[in-house]
Amino acid sequence: MTQVKIETVEEFAEVVQQNEKVLLIKHSLTCPVSLAAFDEYEAFMKENPEVKSYYLYVQEARPLSNYIADEYGVKHESPQALVFENNSVSWNASHWKITKTSLAEIMA
C-alpha cells in the first residue's frame, strides 16, 4: 500500500472504521522540522509498503487536524505521527521523535 492523502473528517472516519491499525502523519508544508519527519516517514513507507498509511497537510486540512485533536484528546502538533487502533490513538509522536526506526518499532 502506498501513502494516501486525506483531507476531510469523512475520509478519516472511513479509514479508522475500516482498518484495525492505521498510521497517520500530520505534515506542515512550511516547517523544516516537519519536512525532515516526512522524509523519515517516506523512507519507512518505502521499506514497508504493506503498512496502511495516510497523511494530511495541516494547511490544507485544518478542520480534520483539529477534529483529530479534539475527538481523540491528543494535543495537535506538526509534524505528528499517530497510530490508530480500534478507533483510538494507541501511540503518537512529534517533531524529531518521528523517525524511520520509531515508525518501524511501533508498526511491527
Phi, psi and omega per residue, in radians:
M1 nan 2.456 3.060
T2 -1.674 2.981 3.086
Q3 -1.231 2.470 -3.128
V4 -2.109 2.240 3.103
K5 -1.404 2.331 3.042
I6 -2.169 2.661 -3.060
E7 -2.334 -0.278 -3.035
T8 -2.126 2.746 3.076
V9 -1.039 -0.666 -3.128
E10 -1.111 -0.778 3.097
E11 -1.060 -0.797 -3.130
F12 -1.084 -0.797 -3.131
A13 -1.022 -0.718 3.118
E14 -1.113 -0.735 -3.138
V15 -1.066 -0.869 -3.072
V16 -1.264 -0.443 3.104
Q17 -1.336 -0.544 -3.040
Q18 -1.621 -0.140 -3.045
N19 -2.264 2.433 3.112
E20 -1.215 -0.760 -3.083
K21 -2.409 2.202 -3.052
V22 -2.378 2.412 3.026
L23 -1.750 2.272 3.090
L24 -2.210 2.349 3.103
I25 -2.024 2.237 2.982
K26 -1.716 2.151 -3.037
H27 -2.190 2.292 3.041
S28 -1.659 2.239 -3.100
L29 -1.289 -0.183 -3.052
T30 -1.981 0.048 -3.032
C31 -1.931 2.156 3.130
P32 -1.115 -0.585 3.091
V33 -1.139 -0.707 3.108
S34 -1.130 -0.669 3.099
L35 -1.093 -0.730 3.111
A36 -1.087 -0.750 3.124
A37 -1.152 -0.697 3.131
F38 -1.149 -0.628 3.064
D39 -1.091 -0.719 3.096
E40 -1.098 -0.763 3.107
Y41 -1.046 -0.803 -3.136
E42 -1.135 -0.637 3.084
A43 -1.139 -0.718 3.081
F44 -1.071 -0.820 -3.094
M45 -1.144 -0.589 3.119
K46 -1.064 -0.625 -3.129
E47 -1.573 -0.216 -3.071
N48 -2.330 1.048 -3.045
P49 -1.151 -0.223 3.139
E50 -1.371 -0.253 -3.110
V51 -1.235 2.351 3.068
K52 -1.391 1.983 -2.975
S53 -2.402 2.445 -3.122
Y54 -2.391 2.721 3.084
Y55 -2.499 2.780 3.032
L56 -2.400 2.617 3.011
Y57 -1.665 2.068 -3.040
V58 -0.958 -0.723 -3.102
Q59 -1.146 -0.472 -3.094
E60 -1.714 -0.244 -3.050
A61 -2.385 0.759 -3.106
R62 -0.990 -0.772 3.117
P63 -1.026 -0.688 3.107
L64 -1.177 -0.770 3.129
S65 -1.032 -0.793 3.116
N66 -1.148 -0.694 3.123
Y67 -1.029 -0.808 -3.132
I68 -1.066 -0.795 3.122
A69 -1.051 -0.813 -3.094
D70 -1.239 -0.833 -3.038
E71 -1.193 -0.618 -3.049
Y72 -1.862 0.011 3.066
G73 1.135 0.574 3.127
V74 -2.000 2.062 -3.129
K75 -0.939 2.306 3.131
H76 -1.186 2.328 2.962
E77 -2.493 2.766 2.989
S78 -2.542 2.248 0.064
P79 -1.284 2.744 3.103
Q80 -2.606 2.365 3.046
A81 -1.966 2.331 3.121
L82 -2.306 2.478 3.022
V83 -1.969 2.197 3.111
F84 -1.857 2.222 3.047
E85 -2.288 2.233 3.140
N86 0.887 0.793 3.070
N87 1.084 0.537 2.981
S88 -2.505 2.802 -3.130
V89 -1.445 2.079 3.129
S90 -1.715 -0.274 -3.121
W91 -2.853 2.549 2.982
N92 -2.656 2.670 3.118
A93 -2.609 2.794 3.122
S94 -2.453 2.919 3.059
H95 0.883 -2.234 -3.018
W96 -1.247 -0.128 3.110
K97 -1.410 -0.138 3.082
I98 -1.548 1.778 -3.141
T99 -2.289 2.835 3.080
K100 -0.984 -0.721 -3.132
T101 -1.164 -0.808 -3.118
S102 -1.122 -0.652 3.110
L103 -1.190 -0.697 3.114
A104 -1.107 -0.713 -3.136
E105 -1.129 -0.783 -3.048
I106 -1.340 -0.487 -3.105
M107 -1.639 -0.002 -3.136
A108 -1.122 nan nan
